[in-house]
Amino acid sequence: MAQTFNSKQIHYMNNGSTTQLELEDKVNEAFNHNIFNDNFIIASMPGLGKTHTMLTHYDPDKHILIEGNSSPAEFFVKIATAVYLAQGVHITIILDDCDILFSEQFANTTKKMFDGTNALKYNKARKGLKSFCNDIQWEAINCEDFTDDMSVGFSVPLDNVTFIILSNRLLPTDNQVNALEEGTKKHTVATDLLAIRGRTEYGVIDMTRDDLWGYIAHIILTTDICEVVNPDITQADKEQICLWFWTNWRGVTERNLRLVEKLVKDMVRFPNNYLDIWDKRYTEVTN
């Protein structure tokens, strides 16, 4: 490696190795060392492999996985159904790619999931959810434990739920909130997000742009991320990908592990001119 990469690049890859261990430690703590049943949020920029790391600990017999590829209403229904089916037994719900929780629209709702309210409240008319609910979901959001005559929506108690949330959204610090103008919408939302951060075990994976290159290079060289796409990829091929990233780091269109998979696929599809394909598809002119 020393002959292929210079000392500066090796330094960033060593930092990347440390970051990978940090991510693994945070996920391992949330899944295997959560003796107080705390709610965990693990946040980083997208594309660092949070989902992949989580799946190495995920057990469908012990955990309920809800992914954020549905509408907010469907998302709330899925949580309600999981709690309903648990029948009072403590459950762990994993929320992956559910950044809608931290949006301007839902930040206050999310805060109430973790404060003294400790409930998920859906304040719109639940009859509007009928069209996409299956029978058990419809039964869940209409059960007597979640509804009352005073509300058209539903409220799901979360006393027996532990959440592990993987997010691409970094929650603000106290200093960042104080820097915003009080009374503005931004300040209000940021205050809610700070409250969420304070009421959960919040772990953030943050790094400089150069350290991000080192992280990606480390993953390329030490894991099977490339072999998943092309089992016959060589060490020289992997090093070429790392160095292409380094050369084009300022102008590359994506800085994440998903792009690694695309590059490997192009090496298979276009063995004679993949470098031209990479430059055309994945770089842009920068000032």
ROKOL-259197 format. One record per residue (C-alpha): residue in one letter; y, z, x. Coordinates in steps of 0.1 Angstrom, whole numbers, padded with zeros to 4 digits, always signed. Layout:
<rs>
aYZX ...
</rs>
This chain:
<rs>
m+0000+0000+0000 a+0024+0008+0028 q+0022-0028+0041 t+0029-0042+0006 f+0056-0018-0004 n+0085-0004+0016 s+0093+0033+0019 k+0119+0032-0009 q+0094+0016-0034 i+0067+0041-0024 h+0092+0069-0030 y+0098+0057-0066 m+0061+0053-0072 n+0055+0089-0060 n+0082+0100-0086 g+0063+0079-0111 s+0031+0097-0104 t+0048+0130-0110 t+0062+0117-0143 q+0027+0106-0154 l+0014+0141-0147 e+0043+0156-0166 l+0035+0135-0197 e-0002+0144-0195 d+0006+0181-0191 k+0029+0181-0222 v+0004+0163-0244 n-0024+0185-0231 e-0004+0217-0239 a+0004+0205-0274 f-0033+0197-0282 n-0052+0222-0262 h-0030+0252-0253 n-0009+0257-0285 i-0020+0293-0292 f+0010+0300-0314 n+0006+0269-0335 d+0041+0257-0325 n+0054+0223-0336 f+0057+0200-0306 i+0080+0170-0300 i+0073+0149-0270 a+0101+0124-0264 s+0108+0096-0240 m+0121+0061-0238 p+0097+0036-0255 g+0068+0020-0237 l+0057+0048-0213 g+0023+0052-0228 k+0028+0083-0250 t+0004+0069-0277 h-0022+0061-0251 t-0020+0096-0236 m-0022+0112-0270 l-0052+0092-0280 t-0072+0107-0250 h-0069+0141-0268 y-0069+0129-0304 d-0100+0140-0324 p-0102+0126-0360 d-0123+0156-0370 k-0095+0180-0359 h-0063+0160-0363 i-0046+0138-0389 l-0028+0108-0374 i+0002+0093-0393 e+0019+0063-0377 g+0054+0052-0384 n+0046+0017-0395 s+0054+0023-0432 s+0084+0030-0453 p+0100+0065-0453 a+0086+0071-0488 e+0051+0061-0478 f+0055+0084-0448 f+0064+0114-0469 v+0035+0106-0493 k+0010+0106-0464 i+0021+0140-0453 a+0020+0154-0488 t-0015+0140-0493 a-0028+0155-0460 v-0015+0190-0469 y-0029+0186-0505 l-0064+0177-0492 a-0063+0206-0467 q-0063+0231-0496 g-0046+0258-0476 v-0066+0254-0444 h-0044+0250-0413 i-0041+0214-0401 t-0025+0196-0372 i-0007+0164-0381 i+0003+0139-0354 l+0033+0118-0361 d+0034+0088-0338 d+0064+0064-0337 c+0081+0081-0366 d+0116+0081-0354 i+0128+0077-0390 l+0126+0115-0390 f+0156+0117-0366 s+0177+0090-0383 e+0211+0097-0399 q+0195+0094-0433 f+0167+0120-0427 a+0178+0143-0400 n+0187+0171-0425 t+0154+0166-0443 t+0135+0169-0410 k+0155+0201-0400 k+0142+0218-0432 m+0106+0210-0420 f+0112+0234-0391 d+0137+0260-0403 g+0133+0288-0428 t+0127+0263-0456 n+0096+0251-0438 a+0090+0224-0463 l+0091+0186-0467 k+0114+0178-0496 y+0115+0144-0514 n+0144+0146-0537 k+0141+0112-0554 a+0121+0105-0585 r+0085+0105-0576 k+0077+0081-0604 g+0091+0054-0582 l+0063+0060-0557 k+0036+0050-0582 s+0034+0014-0572 f+0020+0021-0537 c+0002+0053-0542 n-0036+0054-0545 d-0052+0078-0569 i-0054+0107-0546 q-0019+0102-0532 w-0005+0102-0568 e-0025+0133-0576 a-0011+0150-0545 i+0026+0144-0551 n+0022+0155-0587 c+0002+0186-0581 e+0017+0219-0595 d+0020+0234-0560 f+0045+0206-0550 t+0065+0201-0582 d+0084+0220-0608 d+0103+0212-0640 m+0137+0215-0622 s+0131+0186-0598 v+0121+0149-0602 g+0108+0148-0566 f+0083+0170-0548 s+0084+0197-0521 v+0055+0202-0497 p+0051+0236-0481 l+0043+0234-0444 d+0032+0270-0436 n-0003+0258-0427 v+0008+0227-0407 t+0014+0221-0370 f+0031+0189-0361 i+0028+0170-0328 i+0055+0144-0329 l+0058+0115-0304 s+0092+0100-0304 n+0113+0074-0286 r+0144+0093-0297 l+0159+0119-0273 l+0174+0148-0292 p+0209+0160-0281 t+0217+0191-0261 d+0242+0217-0270 n+0268+0203-0246 q+0263+0168-0261 v+0268+0181-0296 n+0300+0201-0286 a+0314+0169-0271 l+0315+0153-0305 e+0344+0157-0329 e+0336+0185-0354 g+0335+0174-0390 t+0324+0139-0383 k+0292+0124-0395 k+0280+0120-0359 h+0286+0157-0352 t+0268+0167-0384 v+0237+0147-0376 a+0237+0158-0340 t+0239+0194-0351 d+0208+0189-0373 l+0190+0173-0344 l+0199+0201-0321 a+0185+0225-0346 i+0152+0206-0347 r+0151+0207-0309 g+0157+0244-0309 r+0130+0251-0335 t+0102+0232-0318 e+0086+0230-0284 y+0106+0201-0272 g+0095+0182-0242 v+0115+0152-0229 i+0103+0127-0203 d+0135+0113-0188 m+0140+0094-0156 t+0164+0071-0137 r+0160+0033-0140 d+0146+0031-0105 d+0121+0059-0112 l+0111+0040-0143 w+0101+0011-0120 g+0081+0035-0099 y+0064+0049-0130 i+0054+0014-0142 a+0042+0004-0108 h+0022+0036-0104 i+0005+0030-0138 i-0003-0006-0129 l-0019+0003-0096 t-0038+0035-0106 t-0050+0029-0142 d-0069+0002-0160 i-0039-0011-0180 c-0043-0045-0165 e-0081-0046-0166 v-0080-0040-0204 v-0065-0075-0207 n-0082-0091-0176 p-0112-0074-0162 d-0112-0097-0132 i-0076-0090-0121 t-0073-0083-0084 q-0054-0056-0064 a-0032-0084-0051 d-0024-0096-0086 k-0014-0060-0095 e+0008-0058-0065 q+0024-0091-0074 i+0033-0078-0108 c+0049-0047-0093 l+0069-0067-0069 w+0080-0092-0096 f+0093-0063-0116 w+0111-0050-0086 t+0128-0083-0078 n+0138-0089-0114 w+0144-0052-0124 r+0181-0057-0132 g+0176-0087-0154 v+0141-0081-0169 t+0142-0082-0207 e+0119-0052-0212 r+0112-0022-0189 n+0080-0008-0203 l+0042-0010-0201 r+0040-0034-0230 l+0055-0061-0208 v+0028-0055-0182 e+0002-0066-0207 k+0022-0097-0215 l+0024-0106-0178 v-0013-0102-0173 k-0020-0124-0203 d+0002-0151-0189 m-0016-0149-0156 v-0048-0158-0175 r-0033-0184-0197 f-0012-0202-0170 p-0029-0196-0137 n-0009-0223-0119 n+0026-0215-0131 y+0027-0180-0145 l+0056-0171-0122 d+0077-0198-0138 i+0066-0185-0172 w+0075-0149-0164 d+0110-0160-0151 k+0116-0181-0182 r+0104-0157-0208 y+0111-0122-0195 t+0144-0124-0174 e+0180-0130-0183 v+0211-0137-0164 t+0231-0105-0156 n+0266-0101-0143 
</rs>
